Amino acid sequence: MAKLGYAKAASIESDGFTGYIQDAALGLRYGVLARSQRSRTSTLTAITVFVSKDGADPLPAAST
């Protein structure tokens, strides 16, 4: 991303999820969130990709 002139993506961790948000061209922001839940025998991981076109602040919608 540095070669394209973008800042490094911002890491986020909150309420049991982790991910990043990246500023992009034309004022867009996009990112990925992941959340895992472990049991005695397995791990379930949910992953979502979001973009600022999803709303003014896509983080709340993506983290539900």
Predicted model as a PDB file, atoms N, CA, C, CB and O in Angstrom, pLDDT in the B-factor column:
MODEL        1                                                                  
ATOM      1  N   MET A   1       0.824  -1.189   0.000  1.00 65.00           N  
ATOM      2  CA  MET A   1       0.000   0.000   0.000  1.00 65.00           C  
ATOM      3  C   MET A   1       0.871   1.256   0.000  1.00 65.00           C  
ATOM      4  CB  MET A   1      -0.939  -0.004   1.207  1.00 65.00           C  
ATOM      5  O   MET A   1       0.465   2.287  -0.537  1.00 65.00           O  
ATOM      6  N   ALA A   2       2.045   1.182   0.587  1.00 69.00           N  
ATOM      7  CA  ALA A   2       2.924   2.344   0.641  1.00 69.00           C  
ATOM      8  C   ALA A   2       3.299   2.806  -0.769  1.00 69.00           C  
ATOM      9  CB  ALA A   2       4.189   2.020   1.450  1.00 69.00           C  
ATOM     10  O   ALA A   2       3.403   4.008  -1.015  1.00 69.00           O  
ATOM     11  N   LYS A   3       3.500   1.876  -1.686  1.00 76.00           N  
ATOM     12  CA  LYS A   3       3.836   2.238  -3.066  1.00 76.00           C  
ATOM     13  C   LYS A   3       2.702   3.002  -3.741  1.00 76.00           C  
ATOM     14  CB  LYS A   3       4.169   0.987  -3.875  1.00 76.00           C  
ATOM     15  O   LYS A   3       2.942   3.783  -4.661  1.00 76.00           O  
ATOM     16  N   LEU A   4       1.473   2.782  -3.292  1.00 75.00           N  
ATOM     17  CA  LEU A   4       0.316   3.482  -3.840  1.00 75.00           C  
ATOM     18  C   LEU A   4       0.050   4.804  -3.136  1.00 75.00           C  
ATOM     19  CB  LEU A   4      -0.906   2.606  -3.748  1.00 75.00           C  
ATOM     20  O   LEU A   4      -0.828   5.564  -3.546  1.00 75.00           O  
ATOM     21  N   GLY A   5       0.812   5.082  -2.069  1.00 77.00           N  
ATOM     22  CA  GLY A   5       0.655   6.345  -1.365  1.00 77.00           C  
ATOM     23  C   GLY A   5      -0.341   6.319  -0.220  1.00 77.00           C  
ATOM     24  O   GLY A   5      -0.734   7.376   0.274  1.00 77.00           O  
ATOM     25  N   TYR A   6      -0.758   5.139   0.212  1.00 79.00           N  
ATOM     26  CA  TYR A   6      -1.716   5.023   1.313  1.00 79.00           C  
ATOM     27  C   TYR A   6      -0.990   4.802   2.631  1.00 79.00           C  
ATOM     28  CB  TYR A   6      -2.706   3.875   1.054  1.00 79.00           C  
ATOM     29  O   TYR A   6       0.081   4.195   2.676  1.00 79.00           O  
ATOM     30  N   ALA A   7      -1.580   5.296   3.681  1.00 83.00           N  
ATOM     31  CA  ALA A   7      -1.040   5.060   5.016  1.00 83.00           C  
ATOM     32  C   ALA A   7      -1.233   3.595   5.392  1.00 83.00           C  
ATOM     33  CB  ALA A   7      -1.718   5.987   6.060  1.00 83.00           C  
ATOM     34  O   ALA A   7      -2.043   2.890   4.790  1.00 83.00           O  
ATOM     35  N   LYS A   8      -0.488   3.151   6.382  1.00 88.00           N  
ATOM     36  CA  LYS A   8      -0.618   1.789   6.892  1.00 88.00           C  
ATOM     37  C   LYS A   8      -2.009   1.599   7.484  1.00 88.00           C  
ATOM     38  CB  LYS A   8       0.473   1.487   7.950  1.00 88.00           C  
ATOM     39  O   LYS A   8      -2.558   2.521   8.088  1.00 88.00           O  
ATOM     40  N   ALA A   9      -2.573   0.422   7.316  1.00 89.00           N  
ATOM     41  CA  ALA A   9      -3.893   0.115   7.879  1.00 89.00           C  
ATOM     42  C   ALA A   9      -3.842   0.204   9.403  1.00 89.00           C  
ATOM     43  CB  ALA A   9      -4.370  -1.297   7.433  1.00 89.00           C  
ATOM     44  O   ALA A   9      -2.830  -0.119  10.025  1.00 89.00           O  
ATOM     45  N   ALA A  10      -4.947   0.646   9.988  1.00 90.00           N  
ATOM     46  CA  ALA A  10      -5.046   0.763  11.441  1.00 90.00           C  
ATOM     47  C   ALA A  10      -5.583  -0.543  12.015  1.00 90.00           C  
ATOM     48  CB  ALA A  10      -5.956   1.958  11.843  1.00 90.00           C  
ATOM     49  O   ALA A  10      -6.642  -1.017  11.603  1.00 90.00           O  
ATOM     50  N   SER A  11      -4.857  -1.121  12.960  1.00 93.00           N  
ATOM     51  CA  SER A  11      -5.324  -2.320  13.646  1.00 93.00           C  
ATOM     52  C   SER A  11      -6.360  -1.937  14.683  1.00 93.00           C  
ATOM     53  CB  SER A  11      -4.151  -3.076  14.303  1.00 93.00           C  
ATOM     54  O   SER A  11      -6.254  -0.892  15.324  1.00 93.00           O  
ATOM     55  N   ILE A  12      -7.364  -2.790  14.844  1.00 87.00           N  
ATOM     56  CA  ILE A  12      -8.395  -2.538  15.850  1.00 87.00           C  
ATOM     57  C   ILE A  12      -8.651  -3.821  16.633  1.00 87.00           C  
ATOM     58  CB  ILE A  12      -9.709  -2.022  15.190  1.00 87.00           C  
ATOM     59  O   ILE A  12      -8.613  -4.922  16.084  1.00 87.00           O  
ATOM     60  N   GLU A  13      -8.910  -3.656  17.911  1.00 88.00           N  
ATOM     61  CA  GLU A  13      -9.297  -4.766  18.775  1.00 88.00           C  
ATOM     62  C   GLU A  13     -10.292  -4.232  19.779  1.00 88.00           C  
ATOM     63  CB  GLU A  13      -8.060  -5.410  19.487  1.00 88.00           C  
ATOM     64  O   GLU A  13     -10.027  -3.246  20.467  1.00 88.00           O  
ATOM     65  N   SER A  14     -11.448  -4.892  19.863  1.00 80.00           N  
ATOM     66  CA  SER A  14     -12.484  -4.441  20.785  1.00 80.00           C  
ATOM     67  C   SER A  14     -13.565  -5.500  20.911  1.00 80.00           C  
ATOM     68  CB  SER A  14     -13.090  -3.108  20.318  1.00 80.00           C  
ATOM     69  O   SER A  14     -13.889  -6.177  19.936  1.00 80.00           O  
ATOM     70  N   ASP A  15     -14.115  -5.646  22.081  1.00 78.00           N  
ATOM     71  CA  ASP A  15     -15.270  -6.515  22.310  1.00 78.00           C  
ATOM     72  C   ASP A  15     -15.128  -7.908  21.695  1.00 78.00           C  
ATOM     73  CB  ASP A  15     -16.500  -5.862  21.762  1.00 78.00           C  
ATOM     74  O   ASP A  15     -16.096  -8.454  21.166  1.00 78.00           O  
ATOM     75  N   GLY A  16     -13.943  -8.474  21.764  1.00 79.00           N  
ATOM     76  CA  GLY A  16     -13.749  -9.833  21.285  1.00 79.00           C  
ATOM     77  C   GLY A  16     -13.446  -9.967  19.810  1.00 79.00           C  
ATOM     78  O   GLY A  16     -13.294 -11.089  19.328  1.00 79.00           O  
ATOM     79  N   PHE A  17     -13.352  -8.875  19.072  1.00 84.00           N  
ATOM     80  CA  PHE A  17     -12.991  -8.986  17.665  1.00 84.00           C  
ATOM     81  C   PHE A  17     -11.691  -8.263  17.390  1.00 84.00           C  
ATOM     82  CB  PHE A  17     -14.100  -8.433  16.778  1.00 84.00           C  
ATOM     83  O   PHE A  17     -11.263  -7.406  18.163  1.00 84.00           O  
ATOM     84  N   THR A  18     -11.072  -8.616  16.285  1.00 91.00           N  
ATOM     85  CA  THR A  18      -9.831  -7.986  15.859  1.00 91.00           C  
ATOM     86  C   THR A  18      -9.900  -7.765  14.354  1.00 91.00           C  
ATOM     87  CB  THR A  18      -8.591  -8.852  16.246  1.00 91.00           C  
ATOM     88  O   THR A  18     -10.650  -8.454  13.662  1.00 91.00           O  
ATOM     89  N   GLY A  19      -9.141  -6.831  13.849  1.00 91.00           N  
ATOM     90  CA  GLY A  19      -9.146  -6.574  12.416  1.00 91.00           C  
ATOM     91  C   GLY A  19      -8.367  -5.338  12.057  1.00 91.00           C  
ATOM     92  O   GLY A  19      -7.492  -4.905  12.806  1.00 91.00           O  
ATOM     93  N   TYR A  20      -8.682  -4.763  10.906  1.00 91.00           N  
ATOM     94  CA  TYR A  20      -8.023  -3.543  10.467  1.00 91.00           C  
ATOM     95  C   TYR A  20      -8.978  -2.696   9.630  1.00 91.00           C  
ATOM     96  CB  TYR A  20      -6.753  -3.874   9.665  1.00 91.00           C  
ATOM     97  O   TYR A  20      -9.975  -3.181   9.095  1.00 91.00           O  
ATOM     98  N   ILE A  21      -8.633  -1.413   9.540  1.00 89.00           N  
ATOM     99  CA  ILE A  21      -9.341  -0.467   8.683  1.00 89.00           C  
ATOM    100  C   ILE A  21      -8.300   0.232   7.819  1.00 89.00           C  
ATOM    101  CB  ILE A  21     -10.178   0.569   9.525  1.00 89.00           C  
ATOM    102  O   ILE A  21      -7.273   0.682   8.326  1.00 89.00           O  
ATOM    103  N   GLN A  22      -8.557   0.326   6.525  1.00 88.00           N  
ATOM    104  CA  GLN A  22      -7.623   0.938   5.579  1.00 88.00           C  
ATOM    105  C   GLN A  22      -8.304   2.096   4.854  1.00 88.00           C  
ATOM    106  CB  GLN A  22      -7.104  -0.112   4.561  1.00 88.00           C  
ATOM    107  O   GLN A  22      -9.389   1.927   4.296  1.00 88.00           O  
ATOM    108  N   ASP A  23      -7.681   3.258   4.859  1.00 85.00           N  
ATOM    109  CA  ASP A  23      -8.166   4.376   4.049  1.00 85.00           C  
ATOM    110  C   ASP A  23      -7.771   4.123   2.603  1.00 85.00           C  
ATOM    111  CB  ASP A  23      -7.593   5.742   4.556  1.00 85.00           C  
ATOM    112  O   ASP A  23      -6.671   3.643   2.329  1.00 85.00           O  
ATOM    113  N   ALA A  24      -8.670   4.448   1.676  1.00 83.00           N  
ATOM    114  CA  ALA A  24      -8.443   4.184   0.253  1.00 83.00           C  
ATOM    115  C   ALA A  24      -8.745   5.444  -0.559  1.00 83.00           C  
ATOM    116  CB  ALA A  24      -9.319   2.995  -0.237  1.00 83.00           C  
ATOM    117  O   ALA A  24      -9.011   6.509  -0.004  1.00 83.00           O  
ATOM    118  N   ALA A  25      -8.699   5.300  -1.861  1.00 81.00           N  
ATOM    119  CA  ALA A  25      -8.946   6.424  -2.771  1.00 81.00           C  
ATOM    120  C   ALA A  25     -10.383   6.921  -2.659  1.00 81.00           C  
ATOM    121  CB  ALA A  25      -8.645   6.016  -4.217  1.00 81.00           C  
ATOM    122  O   ALA A  25     -11.279   6.185  -2.246  1.00 81.00           O  
ATOM    123  N   LEU A  26     -10.584   8.162  -3.030  1.00 82.00           N  
ATOM    124  CA  LEU A  26     -11.904   8.785  -3.105  1.00 82.00           C  
ATOM    125  C   LEU A  26     -12.625   8.830  -1.761  1.00 82.00           C  
ATOM    126  CB  LEU A  26     -12.753   8.049  -4.102  1.00 82.00           C  
ATOM    127  O   LEU A  26     -13.854   8.873  -1.715  1.00 82.00           O  
ATOM    128  N   GLY A  27     -11.865   8.820  -0.671  1.00 81.00           N  
ATOM    129  CA  GLY A  27     -12.463   8.915   0.653  1.00 81.00           C  
ATOM    130  C   GLY A  27     -13.058   7.632   1.192  1.00 81.00           C  
ATOM    131  O   GLY A  27     -13.699   7.643   2.243  1.00 81.00           O  
ATOM    132  N   LEU A  28     -12.859   6.532   0.496  1.00 84.00           N  
ATOM    133  CA  LEU A  28     -13.393   5.252   0.963  1.00 84.00           C  
ATOM    134  C   LEU A  28     -12.529   4.675   2.079  1.00 84.00           C  
ATOM    135  CB  LEU A  28     -13.487   4.254  -0.199  1.00 84.00           C  
ATOM    136  O   LEU A  28     -11.331   4.948   2.159  1.00 84.00           O  
ATOM    137  N   ARG A  29     -13.150   3.881   2.931  1.00 85.00           N  
ATOM    138  CA  ARG A  29     -12.452   3.113   3.959  1.00 85.00           C  
ATOM    139  C   ARG A  29     -12.965   1.684   3.855  1.00 85.00           C  
ATOM    140  CB  ARG A  29     -12.682   3.715   5.409  1.00 85.00           C  
ATOM    141  O   ARG A  29     -14.156   1.453   3.649  1.00 85.00           O  
ATOM    142  N   TYR A  30     -12.070   0.748   3.996  1.00 86.00           N  
ATOM    143  CA  TYR A  30     -12.507  -0.640   4.009  1.00 86.00           C  
ATOM    144  C   TYR A  30     -11.748  -1.392   5.082  1.00 86.00           C  
ATOM    145  CB  TYR A  30     -12.304  -1.301   2.631  1.00 86.00           C  
ATOM    146  O   TYR A  30     -10.736  -0.913   5.594  1.00 86.00           O  
ATOM    147  N   GLY A  31     -12.231  -2.551   5.412  1.00 87.00           N  
ATOM    148  CA  GLY A  31     -11.556  -3.319   6.441  1.00 87.00           C  
ATOM    149  C   GLY A  31     -12.087  -4.721   6.574  1.00 87.00           C  
ATOM    150  O   GLY A  31     -12.997  -5.148   5.864  1.00 87.00           O  
ATOM    151  N   VAL A  32     -11.487  -5.417   7.505  1.00 90.00           N  
ATOM    152  CA  VAL A  32     -11.834  -6.793   7.804  1.00 90.00           C  
ATOM    153  C   VAL A  32     -11.914  -6.945   9.313  1.00 90.00           C  
ATOM    154  CB  VAL A  32     -10.804  -7.785   7.191  1.00 90.00           C  
ATOM    155  O   VAL A  32     -11.060  -6.432  10.037  1.00 90.00           O  
ATOM    156  N   LEU A  33     -12.927  -7.641   9.787  1.00 88.00           N  
ATOM    157  CA  LEU A  33     -13.060  -7.978  11.205  1.00 88.00           C  
ATOM    158  C   LEU A  33     -13.169  -9.483  11.336  1.00 88.00           C  
ATOM    159  CB  LEU A  33     -14.294  -7.276  11.846  1.00 88.00           C  
ATOM    160  O   LEU A  33     -13.769 -10.150  10.493  1.00 88.00           O  
ATOM    161  N   ALA A  34     -12.584 -10.012  12.402  1.00 92.00           N  
ATOM    162  CA  ALA A  34     -12.683 -11.441  12.690  1.00 92.00           C  
ATOM    163  C   ALA A  34     -12.952 -11.628  14.171  1.00 92.00           C  
ATOM    164  CB  ALA A  34     -11.393 -12.192  12.266  1.00 92.00           C  
ATOM    165  O   ALA A  34     -12.464 -10.870  15.010  1.00 92.00           O  
ATOM    166  N   ARG A  35     -13.733 -12.646  14.476  1.00 90.00           N  
ATOM    167  CA  ARG A  35     -14.040 -12.985  15.865  1.00 90.00           C  
ATOM    168  C   ARG A  35     -14.095 -14.505  15.967  1.00 90.00           C  
ATOM    169  CB  ARG A  35     -15.395 -12.328  16.339  1.00 90.00           C  
ATOM    170  O   ARG A  35     -14.717 -15.166  15.135  1.00 90.00           O  
ATOM    171  N   SER A  36     -13.452 -15.048  16.976  1.00 90.00           N  
ATOM    172  CA  SER A  36     -13.422 -16.490  17.170  1.00 90.00           C  
ATOM    173  C   SER A  36     -14.026 -16.857  18.509  1.00 90.00           C  
ATOM    174  CB  SER A  36     -11.994 -17.020  17.072  1.00 90.00           C  
ATOM    175  O   SER A  36     -13.934 -16.110  19.483  1.00 90.00           O  
ATOM    176  N   GLN A  37     -14.647 -18.023  18.534  1.00 89.00           N  
ATOM    177  CA  GLN A  37     -15.195 -18.561  19.768  1.00 89.00           C  
ATOM    178  C   GLN A  37     -14.755 -20.016  19.858  1.00 89.00           C  
ATOM    179  CB  GLN A  37     -16.763 -18.423  19.819  1.00 89.00           C  
ATOM    180  O   GLN A  37     -14.988 -20.809  18.945  1.00 89.00           O  
ATOM    181  N   ARG A  38     -14.123 -20.348  20.962  1.00 89.00           N  
ATOM    182  CA  ARG A  38     -13.603 -21.702  21.144  1.00 89.00           C  
ATOM    183  C   ARG A  38     -14.514 -22.516  22.053  1.00 89.00           C  
ATOM    184  CB  ARG A  38     -12.185 -21.659  21.721  1.00 89.00           C  
ATOM    185  O   ARG A  38     -15.105 -22.007  23.005  1.00 89.00           O  
ATOM    186  N   SER A  39     -14.602 -23.790  21.724  1.00 92.00           N  
ATOM    187  CA  SER A  39     -15.251 -24.745  22.613  1.00 92.00           C  
ATOM    188  C   SER A  39     -14.202 -25.801  22.966  1.00 92.00           C  
ATOM    189  CB  SER A  39     -16.536 -25.394  21.944  1.00 92.00           C  
ATOM    190  O   SER A  39     -13.037 -25.672  22.588  1.00 92.00           O  
ATOM    191  N   ARG A  40     -14.604 -26.817  23.673  1.00 95.00           N  
ATOM    192  CA  ARG A  40     -13.635 -27.852  24.041  1.00 95.00           C  
ATOM    193  C   ARG A  40     -13.090 -28.585  22.823  1.00 95.00           C  
ATOM    194  CB  ARG A  40     -14.271 -28.849  24.995  1.00 95.00           C  
ATOM    195  O   ARG A  40     -11.950 -29.048  22.846  1.00 95.00           O  
ATOM    196  N   THR A  41     -13.874 -28.698  21.769  1.00 96.00           N  
ATOM    197  CA  THR A  41     -13.478 -29.529  20.629  1.00 96.00           C  
ATOM    198  C   THR A  41     -13.287 -28.781  19.316  1.00 96.00           C  
ATOM    199  CB  THR A  41     -14.489 -30.581  20.427  1.00 96.00           C  
ATOM    200  O   THR A  41     -12.825 -29.370  18.338  1.00 96.00           O  
ATOM    201  N   SER A  42     -13.631 -27.500  19.273  1.00 96.00           N  
ATOM    202  CA  SER A  42     -13.526 -26.783  17.999  1.00 96.00           C  
ATOM    203  C   SER A  42     -13.431 -25.279  18.212  1.00 96.00           C  
ATOM    204  CB  SER A  42     -14.724 -27.106  17.107  1.00 96.00           C  
ATOM    205  O   SER A  42     -13.615 -24.770  19.318  1.00 96.00           O  
ATOM    206  N   THR A  43     -13.139 -24.587  17.119  1.00 93.00           N  
ATOM    207  CA  THR A  43     -13.121 -23.125  17.107  1.00 93.00           C  
ATOM    208  C   THR A  43     -13.965 -22.645  15.934  1.00 93.00           C  
ATOM    209  CB  THR A  43     -11.657 -22.572  17.011  1.00 93.00           C  
ATOM    210  O   THR A  43     -13.783 -23.103  14.805  1.00 93.00           O  
ATOM    211  N   LEU A  44     -14.879 -21.733  16.196  1.00 93.00           N  
ATOM    212  CA  LEU A  44     -15.714 -21.122  15.164  1.00 93.00           C  
ATOM    213  C   LEU A  44     -15.200 -19.707  14.945  1.00 93.00           C  
ATOM    214  CB  LEU A  44     -17.239 -21.126  15.568  1.00 93.00           C  
ATOM    215  O   LEU A  44     -15.092 -18.932  15.896  1.00 93.00           O  
ATOM    216  N   THR A  45     -14.884 -19.361  13.700  1.00 93.00           N  
ATOM    217  CA  THR A  45     -14.388 -18.028  13.374  1.00 93.00           C  
ATOM    218  C   THR A  45     -15.318 -17.377  12.357  1.00 93.00           C  
ATOM    219  CB  THR A  45     -12.938 -18.092  12.830  1.00 93.00           C  
ATOM    220  O   THR A  45     -15.643 -17.973  11.330  1.00 93.00           O  
ATOM    221  N   ALA A  46     -15.741 -16.152  12.651  1.00 91.00           N  
ATOM    222  CA  ALA A  46     -16.569 -15.367  11.730  1.00 91.00           C  
ATOM    223  C   ALA A  46     -15.716 -14.218  11.195  1.00 91.00           C  
ATOM    224  CB  ALA A  46     -17.873 -14.825  12.441  1.00 91.00           C  
ATOM    225  O   ALA A  46     -15.033 -13.536  11.959  1.00 91.00           O  
ATOM    226  N   ILE A  47     -15.759 -14.011   9.890  1.00 92.00           N  
ATOM    227  CA  ILE A  47     -14.975 -12.958   9.240  1.00 92.00           C  
ATOM    228  C   ILE A  47     -15.916 -12.138   8.377  1.00 92.00           C  
ATOM    229  CB  ILE A  47     -13.801 -13.554   8.384  1.00 92.00           C  
ATOM    230  O   ILE A  47     -16.766 -12.688   7.676  1.00 92.00           O  
ATOM    231  N   THR A  48     -15.764 -10.807   8.430  1.00 87.00           N  
ATOM    232  CA  THR A  48     -16.567  -9.935   7.572  1.00 87.00           C  
ATOM    233  C   THR A  48     -15.678  -8.869   6.946  1.00 87.00           C  
ATOM    234  CB  THR A  48     -17.719  -9.277   8.375  1.00 87.00           C  
ATOM    235  O   THR A  48     -14.715  -8.405   7.558  1.00 87.00           O  
ATOM    236  N   VAL A  49     -16.013  -8.494   5.727  1.00 87.00           N  
ATOM    237  CA  VAL A  49     -15.330  -7.419   5.007  1.00 87.00           C  
ATOM    238  C   VAL A  49     -16.334  -6.285   4.862  1.00 87.00           C  
ATOM    239  CB  VAL A  49     -14.785  -7.900   3.597  1.00 87.00           C  
ATOM    240  O   VAL A  49     -17.498  -6.517   4.538  1.00 87.00           O  
ATOM    241  N   PHE A  50     -15.884  -5.063   5.101  1.00 84.00           N  
ATOM    242  CA  PHE A  50     -16.805  -3.931   4.993  1.00 84.00           C  
ATOM    243  C   PHE A  50     -16.141  -2.770   4.270  1.00 84.00           C  
ATOM    244  CB  PHE A  50     -17.284  -3.486   6.383  1.00 84.00           C  
ATOM    245  O   PHE A  50     -14.918  -2.690   4.160  1.00 84.00           O  
ATOM    246  N   VAL A  51     -16.999  -1.863   3.776  1.00 83.00           N  
ATOM    247  CA  VAL A  51     -16.536  -0.665   3.082  1.00 83.00           C  
ATOM    248  C   VAL A  51     -17.374   0.509   3.562  1.00 83.00           C  
ATOM    249  CB  VAL A  51     -16.630  -0.829   1.527  1.00 83.00           C  
ATOM    250  O   VAL A  51     -18.520   0.330   3.975  1.00 83.00           O  
ATOM    251  N   SER A  52     -16.815   1.697   3.511  1.00 78.00           N  
ATOM    252  CA  SER A  52     -17.526   2.868   4.032  1.00 78.00           C  
ATOM    253  C   SER A  52     -18.821   3.156   3.279  1.00 78.00           C  
ATOM    254  CB  SER A  52     -16.628   4.081   3.970  1.00 78.00           C  
ATOM    255  O   SER A  52     -19.650   3.919   3.775  1.00 78.00           O  
ATOM    256  N   LYS A  53     -19.019   2.584   2.123  1.00 72.00           N  
ATOM    257  CA  LYS A  53     -20.301   2.732   1.429  1.00 72.00           C  
ATOM    258  C   LYS A  53     -21.426   2.054   2.208  1.00 72.00           C  
ATOM    259  CB  LYS A  53     -20.214   2.147   0.009  1.00 72.00           C  
ATOM    260  O   LYS A  53     -22.602   2.296   1.937  1.00 72.00           O  
ATOM    261  N   ASP A  54     -21.067   1.196   3.182  1.00 61.00           N  
ATOM    262  CA  ASP A  54     -22.058   0.528   4.017  1.00 61.00           C  
ATOM    263  C   ASP A  54     -22.688   1.487   5.025  1.00 61.00           C  
ATOM    264  CB  ASP A  54     -21.422  -0.644   4.745  1.00 61.00           C  
ATOM    265  O   ASP A  54     -23.672   1.138   5.676  1.00 61.00           O  
ATOM    266  N   GLY A  55     -22.133   2.685   5.159  1.00 61.00           N  
ATOM    267  CA  GLY A  55     -22.644   3.680   6.099  1.00 61.00           C  
ATOM    268  C   GLY A  55     -21.539   4.624   6.512  1.00 61.00           C  
ATOM    269  O   GLY A  55     -20.369   4.398   6.202  1.00 61.00           O  
ATOM    270  N   ALA A  56     -21.909   5.683   7.210  1.00 58.00           N  
ATOM    271  CA  ALA A  56     -20.923   6.685   7.626  1.00 58.00           C  
ATOM    272  C   ALA A  56     -19.827   6.062   8.490  1.00 58.00           C  
ATOM    273  CB  ALA A  56     -21.611   7.823   8.393  1.00 58.00           C  
ATOM    274  O   ALA A  56     -18.655   6.412   8.354  1.00 58.00           O  
ATOM    275  N   ASP A  57     -20.201   5.153   9.364  1.00 60.00           N  
ATOM    276  CA  ASP A  57     -19.246   4.442  10.203  1.00 60.00           C  
ATOM    277  C   ASP A  57     -19.567   2.962  10.094  1.00 60.00           C  
ATOM    278  CB  ASP A  57     -19.299   4.933  11.695  1.00 60.00           C  
ATOM    279  O   ASP A  57     -20.450   2.484  10.806  1.00 60.00           O  
ATOM    280  N   PRO A  58     -18.882   2.215   9.228  1.00 55.00           N  
ATOM    281  CA  PRO A  58     -19.238   0.816   8.995  1.00 55.00           C  
ATOM    282  C   PRO A  58     -18.868  -0.117  10.145  1.00 55.00           C  
ATOM    283  CB  PRO A  58     -18.576   0.339   7.746  1.00 55.00           C  
ATOM    284  O   PRO A  58     -19.350  -1.249  10.179  1.00 55.00           O  
ATOM    285  N   LEU A  59     -18.049   0.306  11.064  1.00 60.00           N  
ATOM    286  CA  LEU A  59     -17.599  -0.574  12.136  1.00 60.00           C  
ATOM    287  C   LEU A  59     -18.715  -1.153  12.986  1.00 60.00           C  
ATOM    288  CB  LEU A  59     -16.666   0.160  13.010  1.00 60.00           C  
ATOM    289  O   LEU A  59     -18.711  -2.362  13.214  1.00 60.00           O  
ATOM    290  N   PRO A  60     -19.678  -0.365  13.472  1.00 61.00           N  
ATOM    291  CA  PRO A  60     -20.749  -0.971  14.274  1.00 61.00           C  
ATOM    292  C   PRO A  60     -21.549  -2.028  13.529  1.00 61.00           C  
ATOM    293  CB  PRO A  60     -21.681   0.095  14.755  1.00 61.00           C  
ATOM    294  O   PRO A  60     -21.873  -3.068  14.103  1.00 61.00           O  
ATOM    295  N   ALA A  61     -21.872  -1.788  12.274  1.00 58.00           N  
ATOM    296  CA  ALA A  61     -22.650  -2.750  11.500  1.00 58.00           C  
ATOM    297  C   ALA A  61     -21.845  -4.012  11.224  1.00 58.00           C  
ATOM    298  CB  ALA A  61     -23.113  -2.126  10.186  1.00 58.00           C  
ATOM    299  O   ALA A  61     -22.386  -5.118  11.248  1.00 58.00           O  
ATOM    300  N   ALA A  62     -20.563  -3.848  10.964  1.00 55.00           N  
ATOM    301  CA  ALA A  62     -19.731  -5.002  10.639  1.00 55.00           C  
ATOM    302  C   ALA A  62     -19.444  -5.866  11.857  1.00 55.00           C  
ATOM    303  CB  ALA A  62     -18.430  -4.546  10.023  1.00 55.00           C  
ATOM    304  O   ALA A  62     -19.193  -7.064  11.720  1.00 55.00           O  
ATOM    305  N   SER A  63     -19.479  -5.278  13.040  1.00 54.00           N  
ATOM    306  CA  SER A  63     -19.110  -6.039  14.239  1.00 54.00           C  
ATOM    307  C   SER A  63     -20.279  -6.753  14.887  1.00 54.00           C  
ATOM    308  CB  SER A  63     -18.481  -5.129  15.242  1.00 54.00           C  
ATOM    309  O   SER A  63     -20.090  -7.450  15.884  1.00 54.00           O  
ATOM    310  N   THR A  64     -21.501  -6.600  14.344  1.00 57.00           N  
ATOM    311  CA  THR A  64     -22.662  -7.282  14.938  1.00 57.00           C  
ATOM    312  C   THR A  64     -22.848  -8.656  14.363  1.00 57.00           C  
ATOM    313  CB  THR A  64     -23.926  -6.472  14.731  1.00 57.00           C  
ATOM    314  O   THR A  64     -23.776  -9.366  14.749  1.00 57.00           O  
TER     315      THR A  64                                                      
ENDMDL                                                                          
END                                                                             
